[in-house]
Amino acid sequence: MPDEFLESLCWQARYPLWCRLLSGASSDGSYVLVAVDEDHDVTGFAAVGQVRDQDLAMADFFELYCLYLLPQYWGLGIGQKVLRSALGALPPDARGMSVWVLTENVRGRLFYERQAFTLDGSTRVEDIGGASFEELRYRLSWLDGQSCER
């Protein structure tokens, strides 16, 4: 993402949204999981909700909107724990989860592949901060009548 865009982000503008999400007051069933260290400092978070892609909406899929960790916490298993917590919080009738990952985010793509997510062939281009980015869709699904190891 362009540095100028990232530097222009203002936490104050998103404060009401984060208050609503973290309070659990979301009307659409979305939720946020927060990872903290032993000092209760935030190390990362994940947001999950109803899938936004029409082709998965009728399949009882949910979407991992994002999973972010501070770089100093990468490779410590925290991302995997947050993801497993997100999967564990899904309703019992959920059939899977999807996530969109920037094509250029090799580290992120490998993370999801190690967690048994697979590319499903869907791509899209997102305009973020005045630049266009290609994303690939990954899915983790389980068969009817079987539960995913969550």
Backbone bond lengths (Angstrom), bond angles and torsions (degrees), N, CA, C in turn:
res aa  C-N    CA-C-N  psi(-1)  N-CA   C-N-CA  omega(-1)  CA-C   N-CA-C  phi
1 M - - - 1.439 - - 1.528 108.24 -
2 P 1.303 116.43 146.46 1.461 118.86 -179.77 1.530 111.34 -61.25
3 D 1.329 116.22 134.38 1.462 120.74 179.19 1.523 111.59 -56.52
4 E 1.335 116.10 -39.13 1.462 119.67 -178.84 1.527 110.69 -60.03
5 F 1.332 116.42 -39.43 1.457 120.29 179.39 1.524 110.38 -66.09
6 L 1.324 116.90 -48.31 1.462 120.26 -178.98 1.525 111.33 -61.14
7 E 1.324 116.54 -39.68 1.460 120.41 179.85 1.525 112.33 -70.49
8 S 1.330 117.01 -22.47 1.466 120.21 -178.81 1.526 112.95 -83.51
9 L 1.322 117.43 -11.35 1.460 119.76 -178.77 1.526 110.35 -65.09
10 C 1.295 115.60 137.84 1.459 121.61 -175.72 1.526 109.01 -121.06
11 W 1.318 116.96 116.78 1.462 119.90 -177.61 1.522 111.16 -64.17
12 Q 1.336 117.35 -30.49 1.460 120.13 -178.36 1.533 111.34 -62.70
13 A 1.325 116.35 -34.56 1.461 120.07 -179.55 1.530 111.65 -68.48
14 R 1.314 116.95 -28.43 1.472 120.81 -178.63 1.527 112.85 -98.94
15 Y 1.302 116.94 -0.75 1.463 121.12 -177.14 1.533 112.96 -55.35
16 P 1.352 120.21 -48.57 1.477 119.43 179.11 1.531 112.86 -59.85
17 L 1.321 116.61 -39.27 1.463 120.33 178.25 1.524 110.47 -61.56
18 W 1.337 116.94 -47.58 1.457 120.54 -178.82 1.523 111.70 -65.07
19 C 1.326 117.96 -36.95 1.471 120.14 176.64 1.521 110.37 -60.37
20 R 1.329 116.24 -44.33 1.463 120.72 179.83 1.531 110.88 -64.76
21 L 1.335 116.63 -46.48 1.463 120.30 -178.37 1.525 112.13 -64.02
22 L 1.321 116.35 -43.77 1.462 119.75 -176.23 1.522 112.71 -75.27
23 S 1.321 117.01 -20.41 1.463 119.81 178.40 1.524 111.77 -82.42
24 G 1.332 116.40 -9.09 1.457 120.13 -178.10 1.513 112.71 78.85
25 A 1.324 116.90 16.88 1.463 121.25 -175.56 1.522 113.24 -90.85
26 S 1.291 117.86 19.09 1.458 120.62 -179.18 1.524 110.12 -72.33
27 S 1.317 116.09 130.53 1.466 120.20 -178.37 1.527 112.47 -83.23
28 D 1.326 117.30 -13.18 1.467 119.69 -176.49 1.526 113.38 -100.09
29 G 1.319 117.89 7.60 1.455 120.90 178.08 1.514 114.78 85.13
30 S 1.326 117.38 2.17 1.465 119.03 178.37 1.529 109.44 -76.37
31 Y 1.313 115.11 156.37 1.456 119.60 -179.79 1.520 110.12 -150.25
32 V 1.326 114.93 162.20 1.457 122.67 179.57 1.519 108.11 -123.11
33 L 1.318 115.85 135.02 1.460 122.63 172.78 1.520 107.33 -108.99
34 V 1.319 116.66 136.73 1.459 120.99 -177.40 1.523 108.96 -119.18
35 A 1.324 116.43 131.92 1.465 122.22 175.35 1.523 108.06 -98.04
36 V 1.323 115.96 133.37 1.464 120.93 178.87 1.524 109.37 -128.33
37 D 1.324 115.39 156.04 1.462 119.75 177.06 1.529 109.57 -91.55
38 E 1.328 116.26 -173.92 1.463 120.66 -176.51 1.531 113.13 -63.65
39 D 1.335 117.38 -19.89 1.467 121.45 176.41 1.525 112.07 -93.71
40 H 1.311 116.48 7.24 1.469 123.92 -179.02 1.523 113.10 67.46
41 D 1.328 116.42 23.41 1.461 120.90 173.21 1.523 108.23 -85.92
42 V 1.317 116.31 138.87 1.458 121.06 -179.22 1.526 109.79 -67.02
43 T 1.328 115.61 130.00 1.465 121.53 177.94 1.522 111.79 -110.94
44 G 1.335 116.39 -17.42 1.455 120.41 179.55 1.509 111.01 177.58
45 F 1.332 115.40 178.59 1.457 119.98 178.71 1.521 109.89 -160.04
46 A 1.312 114.79 163.34 1.465 122.39 173.97 1.520 107.77 -137.57
47 A 1.325 116.05 146.68 1.466 121.96 175.67 1.522 108.46 -123.85
48 V 1.320 115.89 133.93 1.463 123.03 -176.28 1.524 108.79 -132.77
49 G 1.321 115.86 147.43 1.460 119.44 176.18 1.512 111.54 -169.43
50 Q 1.319 114.90 -167.80 1.457 121.08 178.53 1.520 109.48 -59.38
51 V 1.314 116.50 139.63 1.460 120.98 179.07 1.529 108.51 -64.10
52 R 1.325 116.10 139.96 1.464 121.21 -177.97 1.524 112.51 -96.31
53 D 1.317 117.36 -6.61 1.463 121.49 -178.08 1.525 109.67 -91.92
54 Q 1.321 115.89 125.26 1.461 121.28 -176.56 1.524 113.02 -57.46
55 D 1.333 117.42 -36.52 1.464 119.20 -176.33 1.525 113.11 -69.62
56 L 1.325 118.15 -15.36 1.465 120.95 178.23 1.526 112.53 -109.26
57 A 1.319 117.15 -10.33 1.465 120.72 -173.77 1.525 112.72 -60.90
58 M 1.302 117.50 -38.99 1.462 120.62 -178.73 1.529 112.29 -83.04
59 A 1.302 117.39 -3.44 1.468 121.09 -176.80 1.527 112.48 -98.17
60 D 1.330 117.38 13.44 1.470 122.00 -179.71 1.525 112.24 58.46
61 F 1.325 115.50 39.67 1.457 121.75 175.87 1.519 109.91 -92.99
62 F 1.304 115.24 153.17 1.453 122.49 171.58 1.517 107.20 -118.56
63 E 1.323 116.06 164.83 1.460 120.36 -177.49 1.519 110.11 -121.58
64 L 1.307 115.15 133.26 1.458 121.46 169.22 1.520 105.22 -85.46
65 Y 1.334 116.40 103.20 1.463 120.33 -176.21 1.522 111.24 -68.85
66 C 1.326 116.16 -36.78 1.467 119.38 178.42 1.518 109.47 -165.57
67 L 1.302 115.04 155.01 1.457 123.13 171.71 1.524 105.52 -143.89
68 Y 1.322 115.90 113.37 1.465 121.07 -177.65 1.520 110.07 -125.94
69 L 1.326 115.14 139.90 1.460 122.14 172.19 1.515 108.15 -130.74
70 L 1.319 116.35 147.77 1.458 119.27 171.47 1.529 107.82 -62.81
71 P 1.328 117.82 141.02 1.475 120.57 -174.97 1.525 114.73 -53.93
72 Q 1.324 117.98 -33.94 1.468 118.96 -178.46 1.529 112.63 -68.39
73 Y 1.333 117.51 -8.91 1.460 121.72 178.58 1.524 112.68 -105.90
74 W 1.318 117.29 2.64 1.461 120.69 177.27 1.528 109.77 -66.46
75 G 1.305 116.83 146.15 1.462 121.85 174.24 1.515 114.83 77.77
76 L 1.334 118.24 9.45 1.462 121.38 -178.53 1.529 113.05 -105.52
77 G 1.321 116.91 4.40 1.458 120.59 -179.81 1.522 114.44 87.21
78 I 1.326 117.13 0.23 1.466 120.43 -177.99 1.527 110.80 -69.50
79 G 1.317 117.14 -42.72 1.460 120.37 178.57 1.518 111.48 -59.04
80 Q 1.322 116.16 -41.87 1.465 120.55 178.51 1.531 110.49 -63.04
81 K 1.334 117.32 -41.42 1.468 120.49 179.11 1.525 111.12 -65.20
82 V 1.326 116.98 -41.55 1.466 120.20 178.85 1.528 109.75 -64.17
83 L 1.325 116.84 -43.84 1.461 120.37 178.88 1.526 110.93 -61.93
84 R 1.319 118.05 -45.27 1.469 121.23 179.25 1.531 110.78 -62.94
85 S 1.323 117.05 -36.65 1.470 120.06 176.09 1.522 110.76 -65.13
86 A 1.327 116.37 -40.03 1.467 120.69 178.06 1.522 110.30 -63.35
87 L 1.316 117.18 -43.36 1.466 120.74 177.81 1.525 111.03 -64.48
88 G 1.316 115.86 -39.73 1.461 120.42 -179.58 1.514 113.81 -67.10
89 A 1.331 117.00 -22.60 1.466 121.11 -179.67 1.524 112.87 -87.64
90 L 1.331 117.14 -4.94 1.464 119.50 179.25 1.526 110.23 -68.56
91 P 1.331 116.92 152.09 1.465 119.04 176.84 1.530 111.11 -63.95
92 P 1.319 117.65 155.34 1.464 120.92 -176.45 1.524 114.38 -60.00
93 D 1.333 117.35 -26.55 1.465 119.48 -178.75 1.524 113.28 -88.64
94 A 1.319 117.70 4.44 1.471 120.88 177.75 1.521 109.44 -63.31
95 R 1.324 115.94 142.37 1.460 121.34 -178.90 1.516 113.08 -111.00
96 G 1.333 116.88 -5.73 1.449 118.04 178.99 1.508 112.81 168.27
97 M 1.316 114.11 178.39 1.459 122.00 -179.83 1.519 108.46 -138.38
98 S 1.315 115.76 142.13 1.461 120.78 174.49 1.521 108.98 -119.06
99 V 1.317 115.45 160.26 1.463 121.82 175.89 1.527 108.05 -150.93
100 W 1.325 116.15 138.23 1.467 121.97 174.65 1.518 108.21 -96.45
101 V 1.335 116.56 132.63 1.465 122.17 -176.91 1.526 108.51 -129.16
102 L 1.322 116.20 134.32 1.462 119.71 176.50 1.528 109.53 -57.17
103 T 1.316 116.66 133.60 1.464 121.63 179.76 1.524 110.88 -54.01
104 E 1.325 116.73 -38.84 1.466 121.62 -177.61 1.529 113.26 -76.80
105 N 1.319 118.54 -8.97 1.460 122.18 -177.86 1.532 109.41 -86.25
106 V 1.308 115.76 74.64 1.469 121.40 -176.30 1.523 110.85 -61.56
107 R 1.305 117.65 -42.81 1.465 120.61 179.94 1.531 110.77 -60.04
108 G 1.325 116.71 -45.58 1.460 120.68 178.78 1.518 112.03 -64.04
109 R 1.321 116.56 -42.69 1.462 120.32 179.78 1.530 110.80 -61.47
110 L 1.320 116.40 -43.80 1.470 119.83 178.46 1.524 111.29 -63.94
111 F 1.333 116.52 -37.60 1.469 120.07 177.41 1.527 110.31 -57.54
112 Y 1.329 116.90 -51.47 1.467 119.82 -177.88 1.522 111.52 -65.87
113 E 1.305 117.61 -36.43 1.466 120.17 177.46 1.527 110.79 -63.77
114 R 1.330 117.61 -38.37 1.470 120.80 177.07 1.527 111.48 -67.03
115 Q 1.325 117.24 -23.21 1.464 121.55 179.40 1.531 111.85 -92.47
116 A 1.329 116.99 13.05 1.479 124.79 176.23 1.524 114.05 78.84
117 F 1.330 118.65 12.51 1.460 120.50 170.72 1.527 107.63 -74.64
118 T 1.328 116.71 145.85 1.461 120.89 178.44 1.522 109.91 -127.08
119 L 1.323 115.10 147.73 1.462 120.06 174.27 1.517 108.67 -63.75
120 D 1.335 116.73 139.00 1.465 117.99 178.96 1.523 112.73 -111.73
121 G 1.331 117.69 6.53 1.458 121.53 176.55 1.514 114.99 92.06
122 S 1.327 118.33 -8.32 1.465 121.13 179.86 1.523 110.38 -84.21
123 T 1.320 115.34 138.07 1.465 121.64 176.29 1.522 108.49 -132.85
124 R 1.301 115.67 159.80 1.461 121.68 173.62 1.518 108.12 -154.25
125 V 1.318 115.23 161.98 1.462 121.17 176.51 1.519 107.34 -116.91
126 E 1.320 116.25 126.29 1.461 122.78 178.90 1.521 108.99 -111.00
127 D 1.322 116.01 136.62 1.461 121.39 173.98 1.516 107.85 -95.43
128 I 1.325 115.57 117.32 1.462 121.84 -177.36 1.518 108.36 -131.45
129 G 1.305 115.99 119.67 1.456 120.11 176.81 1.510 113.79 60.30
130 G 1.316 117.50 32.87 1.457 120.90 178.21 1.515 114.92 84.62
131 A 1.318 117.62 3.90 1.469 121.30 178.19 1.528 108.70 -124.28
132 S 1.321 116.25 152.85 1.464 121.67 179.17 1.521 110.07 -100.83
133 F 1.333 115.26 137.20 1.459 121.65 -178.94 1.518 109.64 -131.60
134 E 1.335 116.14 132.69 1.456 120.26 175.51 1.523 109.24 -84.60
135 E 1.335 115.51 138.77 1.455 121.69 176.74 1.526 109.54 -123.58
136 L 1.327 114.81 150.02 1.462 123.08 177.27 1.524 108.05 -115.00
137 R 1.323 115.94 142.72 1.464 118.40 179.35 1.525 110.25 -98.22
138 Y 1.321 113.71 130.69 1.457 122.48 174.01 1.521 108.36 -109.43
139 R 1.338 114.92 151.14 1.464 120.91 177.55 1.514 110.76 -133.47
140 L 1.300 114.27 146.58 1.462 122.60 167.54 1.521 104.79 -124.87
141 S 1.317 116.85 117.91 1.465 118.76 -177.58 1.513 109.79 -133.75
142 W 1.316 114.57 158.70 1.445 120.56 176.90 1.519 108.21 -133.10
143 L 1.331 115.71 157.86 1.465 122.14 -173.63 1.520 111.50 -76.03
144 D 1.324 115.98 154.17 1.467 121.03 175.35 1.522 109.28 -54.98
145 G 1.319 115.04 136.46 1.460 119.75 177.61 1.514 113.96 82.83
146 Q 1.308 117.32 -5.94 1.462 120.40 177.89 1.516 108.02 -117.57
147 S 1.304 115.90 144.40 1.458 118.39 176.86 1.516 108.60 -99.23
148 C 1.292 115.10 148.10 1.458 120.95 175.43 1.519 107.56 -77.05
149 E 1.310 117.07 146.25 1.459 119.57 174.51 1.513 106.76 -67.71
150 R 1.317 115.24 104.76 1.462 119.47 -175.57 1.479 108.23 -117.84
